[in-house]
């Protein structure tokens, strides 16, 4: 009769986790989406964009938000469920019935593993596609109106070769400009530089022409036929029409380029393998060039070099598994592997003489080698990030259970406080690690997995504490947790104060 009881207990624990998991995922995703809308809504409304396009922009932002909030929801669900089970003495009753903490942890690990696999599939298959569509859509929006693509403190080309604009401050929501400098080269007989304290943009109903209303400025004009004379005109209001500015929204149908965040793990592994081939090619060419130069000095016959290895890299076990699933599900024409444009380029021809081609010598070799290493590191970091975020679902479950059992009286404060602390540390670690990994300061694995390793190291002693025979569900509250986490600061301060008094 023990086995049916175990199955009932596992179903009961998992069922208790489902409602808080769903609520936490929905609430966190909605909160982050509202924050995203609040920051970006003004950049799209009032620009003549269809509402369907604006809705699509924010809808395509949801997969990225879900990728971030899914591990958060797991931690919130585990903390909330086990704190309630412990506060209601259900954990004490289970222990009294001979059920160990390991047995309570088993269904949690199983459920967290399933969520981690879902997260991995989401991050590897759904998220890259949505990121690609979102980037393509934003580029299309930028091409619709200049106010979307004008950059501050930069000379922007509004009309190719004819009209250039620079502004110190640009407000895309209000179409206003401050500290404006315009270079008008449209008239071949004269050159004009227009300065203004502020300005405003507007468009014709057809959207093909741009009107600039400039205030408090001056116009500098030089005629090519008479370059010795310079005209300077001051004005209070100056209205300028710029014809030929496209204001139609055209959505790109096929965009072959994909960045690292728009590629699956298998596509990025292919790029990494080709980058490593480039690194090996650089080493081989350099060695061949040095050998050829030494043989030339020694007046020996040139040595024959082996042709470069252009064998495509073999796919990993994971990629073979994913490929087999795609072949079973997708129709045959759609089963072609997604290979980015930068990964399909043919390998460069072998250098005949590296010394003759590169004037920098050793420095040029280091630059080529570092460029290949950095290209590989950028994609390796993104691969490890996808895996680390998926694994965080499991690690957060291991961290949340002992905390909730040890401090059952913490209540909502424990859930919110612990979740905010863990999320802040984890995602700051991810952002910082990605930066360090891209710059070749830290290996990609450590750059992305260090937050997971830290929280796993914290969860192991907590699990050991709650599994001891003397441990009980009647633990401390939120104040006691704060004392255990940060009490050492006060103890150090008191020790220093005592030493100062004794002195």
Secondary structure, 3 states (H helix, E strand, C coil): CHHHHHHHHHHHHHHHHHHHHHHHHHHHHHHHHHHHHHHHHHHHCCCCCCHHHHHHHHHHHHHHHHHHHHHHHHHHHHHHHHHHHHHCCHHHHHHHCCCCHHHHHHHHHHHHHHHHHHHHHHHHHHHHHHHHHHHHHHHHHHHHCHHHHCCCCCCEEEECCCEEEEEEEEECCCCEEEEEEEEECCCCCEEEEEEEEEEEEEECCCCCCEEEEEEEEEEEEEECCEEEEEEEEEEEEEEEEECCCCCCCCCCCCCCCCCHHHCCHHHHHHHHHHHHHHHHHHHHHHHHHHHHHHHHHCCCCCCCCCCCCCCCCCCCHHHHHHHHHHHHHCCHHHHCCCCCCCCCCCCCCCCCCHHHHCCCCHHHHHHHHHHHHHHHHHHHHHHHHHHHHHHHHHHHHHHHHHHHHHCHHHHHHHHHHHHHHHHHHHHHHHHHHHHHHHCCCCCHHHHHHHHHHHHHHHHHHHHHHHHCCCCCCCCCCHHHHHHHHHHHHHHHHHHHHHHHHHC
